[in-house]
Amino acid sequence: MFLRIILSFFLVFTFFIGPTPVKAQDGEMSENAKMILAYGDSLMAGYNLQKGEDFASQLEDALISDGHDVIVKNASISGDTTASGLSRLEWALESGEEPDLVILGLGANDMLRALPPASAKENLREIIEHFKSEDIAVLLAGMKAAPNLGESYRTEFDAIYPELADTYDNVTLYPFFLEDVATVKELNLEDGIHPNLEGINIIVENIKPYVVEAAKLD
């Protein structure tokens, strides 16, 4: 079952030849509001969801409902690898509004294309270094390799995220972005890959305590 879904996932991503950036959400920050930037691929970008149903929008709504003064901006692009994420860092920060926290969710496409884990790790390291040089906290959202890639690949890939989080201060690890959602038919779109609104809401509830801690919202 999981193998079939992963193979379908790979086929879908081969069609993302010219991904279109998802614009940051509109909204004005209050003077004391914290800004959070969601920086990932289609899993965060809101692939095939209605406006306002993407991860960033739902996270912002949930945090505001809990009484937090925040704005969450969506700087995710469908089809992004760690390399393409690294190449567009300046675009992500060009608004001049420096985020207090970046939720970094890249690596799924590297894994699906069986790209070398060492390269993905180095790209993520450079992305983290860039944000840290701007004194921006990072919440690193982990990904797990598919079983069909072999035990050696899976061991090396899965270790990327905890090893990077252990390397840096001010980097918080959320072990698996799709926790409780991956491979659950009812929580994904018809492609069996991308979370639907219900799946997004489960992701938001799971990751929310990590966001609150990493962004120092309490």
GIFENDA-V649643 format. One record per residue. N is the residue number from 0. SS is DSSP state (helix for helix, strand for strand, loop for the rest). Layout:
<<N/SS> <N/SS>>
This chain:
<<0/loop> <1/helix> <2/helix> <3/helix> <4/helix> <5/helix> <6/helix> <7/helix> <8/helix> <9/helix> <10/helix> <11/helix> <12/helix> <13/loop> <14/loop> <15/loop> <16/loop> <17/loop> <18/loop> <19/loop> <20/loop> <21/loop> <22/loop> <23/loop> <24/loop> <25/loop> <26/loop> <27/loop> <28/loop> <29/loop> <30/loop> <31/loop> <32/loop> <33/strand> <34/strand> <35/strand> <36/strand> <37/strand> <38/strand> <39/strand> <40/loop> <41/helix> <42/helix> <43/helix> <44/helix> <45/loop> <46/loop> <47/loop> <48/loop> <49/loop> <50/loop> <51/loop> <52/loop> <53/loop> <54/helix> <55/helix> <56/helix> <57/helix> <58/helix> <59/helix> <60/helix> <61/helix> <62/helix> <63/helix> <64/helix> <65/loop> <66/loop> <67/loop> <68/loop> <69/strand> <70/strand> <71/strand> <72/strand> <73/strand> <74/loop> <75/loop> <76/loop> <77/loop> <78/loop> <79/loop> <80/loop> <81/helix> <82/helix> <83/helix> <84/helix> <85/helix> <86/helix> <87/loop> <88/helix> <89/helix> <90/helix> <91/helix> <92/loop> <93/loop> <94/loop> <95/loop> <96/loop> <97/loop> <98/loop> <99/loop> <100/strand> <101/strand> <102/strand> <103/strand> <104/strand> <105/loop> <106/loop> <107/helix> <108/helix> <109/helix> <110/helix> <111/helix> <112/loop> <113/loop> <114/loop> <115/loop> <116/helix> <117/helix> <118/helix> <119/helix> <120/helix> <121/helix> <122/helix> <123/helix> <124/helix> <125/helix> <126/helix> <127/helix> <128/helix> <129/helix> <130/helix> <131/helix> <132/helix> <133/loop> <134/loop> <135/loop> <136/strand> <137/strand> <138/strand> <139/strand> <140/strand> <141/loop> <142/loop> <143/loop> <144/loop> <145/loop> <146/helix> <147/helix> <148/helix> <149/loop> <150/helix> <151/helix> <152/helix> <153/helix> <154/helix> <155/helix> <156/helix> <157/helix> <158/helix> <159/helix> <160/helix> <161/helix> <162/helix> <163/helix> <164/helix> <165/helix> <166/helix> <167/loop> <168/loop> <169/loop> <170/strand> <171/strand> <172/strand> <173/strand> <174/loop> <175/loop> <176/loop> <177/loop> <178/loop> <179/loop> <180/loop> <181/loop> <182/loop> <183/loop> <184/helix> <185/helix> <186/helix> <187/strand> <188/loop> <189/loop> <190/loop> <191/loop> <192/loop> <193/loop> <194/strand> <195/loop> <196/helix> <197/helix> <198/helix> <199/helix> <200/helix> <201/helix> <202/helix> <203/helix> <204/helix> <205/helix> <206/helix> <207/helix> <208/helix> <209/helix> <210/helix> <211/helix> <212/helix> <213/helix> <214/loop> <215/loop> <216/loop> <217/loop>>
